[in-house]
Amino acid sequence: MVLRRVVVTGLGALTPIGNNIEEFWNGLINGVSGAAPITYFDASKFKTQFACELKNFNAEDFLDRKEARKMDRYAQYAMVSSDEAVLDAGFNFEKLDKDRVGVIWGSGIGGLETFQIEMLNFAAGDGTPKFNPFFIPKMISDIAGGHISIKYGFRGPNFTTVSACASSTNAIIDAFNYIRLGHADAMVTGGSEAAVTIAGMGGFNAMHALSTRNDDPKTASRPMDKDRDGFVLGEGAGALVLEEYEHAIARGAKIYCEVGGGGMSADAYHITAPHPEGLGAKNVMLNCLRDAGLQATDVDGVNMHGTSTPLGDMAESKAILHVFGEHAYTMNLNSTKSMTGHLLGAAGAVETISSILSLKHGIVPPTINHFTDDENIDSKLNFTFNKAQKRDMNVVMSNTFGFGGHNACVLVKKLEI
């Protein structure tokens, strides 16, 4: 069977360092930190009192007020980012076969805030069950893709992927496969998350997963740094329009790049900790290269999962050395989580977009907040510390690893006609 080629024709982003693609990219290349004290609730009694929240965002600037109230924040974020991506793709809706356009969205948690609000309200009452009729359709993690398809009338494949922090990378890979196998001509894909809530912060704090650097939030996310002490929770969304190559060419679409391949694997090791030798991370990158039909030496850079956790960064660095060997020292590695924080289920989409923009602009965003080398991480690797670097990029990989040992990797490359 001849697999069809898949390209990217639309992008949308809603992040802690920019509420659209242009703002997001400017924040990345200028090394802006999105971390700040939490404003959504009183976090003064929490071990971690900061996060990477969206800035100056009001859903009603983009959505009808009545409709916005029917959505959890994670679904609002999905709608705003996907609107930007669909507009960017420039579809002629009168000619578009909507039966051949689908939506595959990713979210690790879904409507956490909605669930929290309803449970707190019930607990504060007298035991009488008084629930919002939109409670369930606001909370469920598949509803974002439903909202997107309803707005545009996209009647192709539609579902949500849930694999913790690998969710939106899995969504992208699934969308890629549906197109190249001939099941769709175009797909809206990506992911969103809105876990900066009492439950989200409290739960991750209880696991000792978050940085507690309350005295200096902006430098708290410091991947690969000796003194890293956990990740910084972020929120937002990233959306991509993937399209079959000939379909895009026929309508004269702007093409950002080609999706070369995707890889998946499992650590089969621990519910939260990575395999200490990065076994799953190694396998997922090898699987991605195999799927793309490329050699390790073809890769110019890797947007690392790079969460700023003591174990995770070390394991991923070992895996990169195993996969790329001596070539690893010639590549640019980076972690944009140093700026955006960890967007959980939305991380893969946002970081794939960063990788695509690196291809387009020939610039690798930095890994900010590096102060001290970690003797357990090879210092000869170029982690693009603290300042963006110019580089002509042809092939970039983006890694995401989730609780439960879920690993996903996507590869994007410059379009070869």
C-alpha atoms as one frame of an Amber mdcrd trajectory, in Angstrom:
protein
   0.000   0.000   0.000   1.311   3.444  -0.949   1.025   5.831   1.974  -0.104
   9.359   1.202   2.073  12.306   2.176   0.868  14.594   4.958   1.670  18.279
   5.368   0.854  21.010   7.888  -1.256  23.862   6.523  -2.559  25.602   9.652
  -1.326  26.473  13.152  -2.916  27.940  16.267  -1.570  28.487  19.779  -2.810
  29.725  23.132   0.012  29.629  25.664   1.349  31.265  28.834   3.802  33.270
  26.685   1.481  34.260  23.840  -2.176  34.025  22.879  -1.583  33.350  19.176
   1.129  31.932  16.936   2.997  35.219  16.451   3.031  36.079  20.160   3.998
  32.532  21.079   6.952  32.489  18.688   8.168  35.905  19.849   7.997  34.715
  23.437   9.967  31.590  22.574  12.847  33.193  20.725  13.134  35.955  23.331
  13.309  33.499  26.203  10.232  34.738  28.039   9.131  32.892  31.166   5.387
  32.400  31.586   5.601  31.586  35.295   4.017  33.887  37.873   2.005  33.711
  41.124  -1.353  31.972  40.705  -4.296  34.327  40.182  -7.140  31.821  39.678
  -7.488  31.004  43.389  -5.825  31.684  46.729  -2.740  29.471  46.678  -1.116
  30.917  49.795  -1.400  27.618  51.701  -0.138  25.461  48.819   3.426  24.173
  48.656   3.586  25.618  45.128   2.029  29.050  44.726   2.836  29.775  41.079
   2.116  28.382  37.625   2.210  29.303  33.943  -1.284  30.744  33.479  -2.577
  32.392  30.317  -2.186  36.177  30.310  -4.897  38.696  29.367  -7.195  35.977
  28.079 -10.964  36.328  28.122 -12.897  33.551  26.421 -15.761  35.921  25.622
 -13.449  37.928  23.375 -13.528  34.899  21.073 -16.672  32.960  21.913 -20.328
  33.832  22.347 -20.935  34.321  26.065 -23.736  31.768  26.209 -21.644  29.162
  24.396 -18.546  29.882  26.483 -20.483  29.149  29.678 -21.247  25.670  28.372
 -17.528  24.869  28.122 -14.815  24.087  30.618 -11.721  26.235  30.179  -9.901
  23.372  28.466 -12.604  23.291  25.755 -12.572  27.084  25.435  -8.821  26.906
  24.834  -9.360  24.209  22.215 -11.897  26.340  20.362  -9.716  29.454  20.314
  -6.551  27.674  19.129  -8.383  25.583  16.531 -10.124  28.698  15.191  -6.718
  30.252  14.567  -5.433  27.083  12.873  -8.487  26.638  10.635  -8.379  30.301
   9.612  -4.653  29.960   8.938  -5.301  26.929   6.713  -7.490  29.084   4.457
 -10.118  26.511   3.510 -12.783  27.341   0.953 -15.728  25.898   2.879 -17.999
  25.910  -0.153 -15.659  23.500  -1.946 -14.425  21.524   1.054 -15.752  17.958
   1.429 -16.535  18.063   5.151 -17.132  14.323   5.237 -13.389  13.993   4.603
 -12.267  16.380   7.363 -12.032  15.146  10.948 -10.924  16.197  14.414  -8.639
  14.247  16.725  -7.919  16.135  19.930  -5.821  15.310  22.974  -6.278  16.137
  26.658  -4.741  14.420  29.621  -7.402  15.449  32.135 -10.222  17.340  30.400
 -12.688  19.358  32.473 -10.970  19.200  35.849 -12.176  22.623  36.982 -15.784
  21.781  36.110 -15.590  18.570  38.157 -13.991  20.447  41.050 -16.660  23.171
  41.086 -19.560  20.734  40.999 -18.127  18.556  43.776 -17.330  21.536  46.021
 -20.832  22.913  45.515 -22.371  19.555  46.372 -20.175  19.167  49.462 -21.200
  22.638  50.666 -24.913  21.788  50.385 -27.263  19.667  52.441 -26.832  16.516
  50.386 -29.533  17.362  47.873 -28.129  16.628  44.410 -28.206  19.958  42.609
 -25.925  19.740  39.610 -25.486  21.937  36.559 -27.124  20.215  33.559 -23.936
  20.968  31.611 -21.752  19.280  34.247 -21.102  16.086  32.276 -20.791  17.594
  28.760 -18.436  20.264  30.155 -16.254  17.768  32.000 -15.732  14.863  29.605
 -12.402  14.910  27.838 -13.788  14.209  24.359 -16.074  17.231  24.211 -13.480
  19.660  22.816 -13.253  17.718  19.558 -17.027  17.604  19.478 -17.292  21.390
  19.777 -14.748  21.905  16.985 -16.553  19.556  14.609 -19.954  21.087  15.403
 -18.725  24.612  14.690 -17.277  23.745  11.289 -19.439  20.790  10.301 -16.431
  18.460  10.026 -17.958  14.993   9.783 -14.815  12.869   9.408 -13.121  10.782
  12.129 -13.598  12.386  15.537 -12.251  11.257  18.905  -9.944  12.206  21.765
  -6.650  10.639  22.776  -5.780  10.373  26.453  -2.221   9.363  27.356  -1.359
  11.878  30.070   1.358  14.258  28.873   1.696  12.408  25.557  -1.987  12.958
  24.678  -1.710  15.607  21.968   1.319  13.982  20.350  -0.713  10.789  20.107
  -3.541  12.868  18.617  -1.187  14.265  15.963   0.134  10.793  15.131  -3.392
   9.403  14.834  -4.458  12.285  12.589  -1.327  11.767  10.480  -2.111   8.081
  10.085  -5.784   8.607   9.209  -4.751  10.897   6.368  -1.891   8.828   4.993
  -4.048   5.697   5.090  -6.732   7.450   3.053  -9.457   7.782   5.698  -9.468
  11.597   5.555  -8.131  14.469   3.461  -7.557  16.865   6.347  -7.643  16.766
  10.136  -7.755  19.365  12.880  -5.579  18.032  15.689  -3.730  19.124  18.802
  -4.585  19.349  22.465  -5.638  21.544  25.356  -5.410  21.526  29.129  -6.649
  23.707  31.992  -5.363  22.047  35.157  -4.234  25.159  37.057  -6.932  24.546
  39.650  -7.147  23.713  43.338  -7.369  20.017  42.483  -4.601  20.137  39.882
  -2.089  22.017  42.008  -2.991  20.060  45.128  -2.709  16.711  43.387   0.639
  17.358  41.742   1.989  18.877  44.966   0.986  15.740  46.847   3.109  13.745
  44.384   6.085  16.073  44.941   6.132  16.633  41.185   6.083  20.439  41.136
   8.819  22.965  41.747   8.372  24.814  45.037  10.598  27.748  44.103   8.004
  30.280  45.301  10.630  32.980  45.837  11.558  33.016  42.131   8.840  31.542
  39.882  10.307  32.792  36.608  13.430  30.651  37.012  11.654  27.643  38.526
  11.421  25.633  35.304  15.060  24.833  34.649  15.438  21.676  32.538  18.828
  19.957  32.723  19.992  22.301  35.501  21.623  20.715  38.540  19.213  22.450
  40.917  15.954  21.636  39.134  13.291  20.634  41.637  10.208  19.719  39.609
   8.037  20.958  36.778   5.957  24.121  36.588   2.309  23.543  35.725   1.125
  25.318  32.573  -2.110  25.602  30.628  -3.276  26.378  27.120  -3.664  24.731
  23.732  -2.000  24.029  20.424  -3.805  23.239  17.169  -2.601  22.017  13.781
  -4.320  21.405  10.478  -2.834  18.343   8.796  -3.649  17.760   5.153  -2.923
  15.299   2.401  -0.199  16.770   0.188  -2.030  16.623  -3.154  -5.198  17.995
  -1.543  -3.238  20.957  -0.195  -1.457  21.575  -3.504  -4.726  21.429  -5.449
  -6.233  24.263  -3.439  -3.039  26.332  -3.363  -2.572  26.048   0.385   0.348
  27.514   2.298   2.456  24.577   3.538   4.607  24.849   6.658   6.284  21.461
   6.503   5.736  17.748   6.038   4.974  15.308   8.853   7.606  12.629   8.396
   6.633  10.041  10.969   5.476   9.202  14.453   6.622   6.780  17.105   5.032
   5.297  20.214   6.253   3.086  23.047   5.694   2.182  26.687   8.179   2.209
  29.546   6.357  -0.703  31.237   8.210   0.366  34.360   6.399   2.658  36.840
   3.182   4.682  37.078   5.001   8.043  37.285   8.791   7.605  37.162  10.599
   7.174  33.831  12.752   4.147  33.152  16.124   5.158  34.691  18.027   4.329
  31.511  15.404   5.976  29.292  14.420   2.659  27.661  10.961   3.814  26.551
  12.332   7.171  25.409  14.997   5.388  23.362  12.467   3.076  21.761  10.004
   5.817  20.875  12.646   7.843  19.025  13.893   4.758  17.180  10.305   3.890
  16.246   9.750   7.410  14.964  12.884   7.332  12.823  11.889   3.950  11.450
   8.409   5.197  10.600   9.871   8.225   8.831  12.405   6.142   6.918  15.250
   8.340   8.163  18.582   7.811   9.851  19.584   9.324  13.182  22.121  11.496
  11.357  19.304  13.149   9.389  17.922  14.830  12.520  19.002  18.412  13.280
  17.249  18.877  16.596  15.022  17.460  19.292  12.462  19.414  21.278  12.875
  17.387  24.433  10.157  16.430  26.875  12.491  18.207  29.319  10.146  18.796
  32.235  12.734  19.979  34.790  12.292  16.917  36.997  15.420  15.310  38.486
  14.804  11.847  37.006  13.098  12.726  33.719  15.734  15.029  32.250  18.533
  12.615  33.034  16.748   9.599  31.527  15.846  11.467  28.329  19.408  12.714
  27.886  20.699   9.148  28.172  18.162   8.001  25.596  19.218  10.698  23.135
  22.853   9.651  23.430  21.867   6.030  22.872  19.798   6.805  19.761  22.028
   9.408  18.122  25.507   8.455  19.330  28.209  10.936  18.331  25.693  12.771
  16.138  23.935  13.890  19.334  26.743  16.378  19.940  26.057  18.102  16.612
  22.327  18.585  17.196  20.406  21.353  18.907  18.394  20.100  21.862  15.960
  22.320  23.717  13.090  22.338  26.176  10.446  24.987  25.606   8.850  23.924
  28.916  11.462  26.167  30.517   9.266  29.021  29.219   5.729  27.671  28.877
   5.762  25.324  31.839   4.314  21.854  31.384   0.988  21.958  29.531   0.341
  18.278  30.288  -1.927  16.885  27.546  -1.405  19.994  25.409   2.394  19.905
  25.650   2.982  17.766  22.569   0.951  19.993  20.266   2.521  23.217  21.513
   6.020  21.754  21.259   5.404  20.317  17.794   4.336  23.808  16.733   7.577
  25.183  18.178   9.486  22.582  16.147   7.618  23.569  12.972   8.369  27.249
  13.541  12.050  26.369  14.027  12.019  24.796  10.564  10.316  27.863   9.112
  12.465  30.548  10.716  15.815  28.778  11.112  15.952  29.549  14.831  16.059
  27.157  17.797  14.299  28.549  20.892  16.370  28.397  24.052  16.218  26.297
  27.179  16.161  29.153  29.666  17.062  29.198  33.370  20.287  27.237  33.123
  22.708  28.157  35.903  24.666  25.049  36.891  25.630  21.960  34.911  24.398
  18.613  36.227  27.320  16.190  36.449  24.878  13.361  35.598  24.005  14.923
  32.220  26.598  15.096  29.435  27.641  18.754  29.274  28.899  18.338  25.687
  25.293  18.124  24.467  24.003  21.409  23.083  20.826  22.130  25.041  20.568
  25.645  23.517  20.905  27.130  26.967  19.569  30.598  27.733  19.686  32.111
  24.236  18.067  31.200  20.912  20.455  29.959  18.222  20.227  30.427  14.482
  20.360  27.175  12.561  19.030  25.929   9.253  16.804  23.077  10.386  15.588
  20.354   8.017  14.371  17.643  10.414  13.164  18.085  14.004  11.746  15.570
  16.466   9.460  16.379  19.396   9.271  14.087  22.435   6.464  13.682  24.961
   6.313  11.196  27.828   3.333  10.669  30.121   2.499   9.151  33.491   1.828
   5.467  33.048   4.907   5.145  30.839   3.256   6.454  27.656   5.771   7.780
  25.122   5.089   9.509  21.796   7.383  11.215  19.322   6.582  13.080  16.124
   9.005  14.094  13.359   8.543  17.101  11.093  10.698  18.005   8.115  11.000
  20.668   5.454   8.849  19.932   2.437  10.603  18.271  -0.459   8.603  18.752
  -3.655
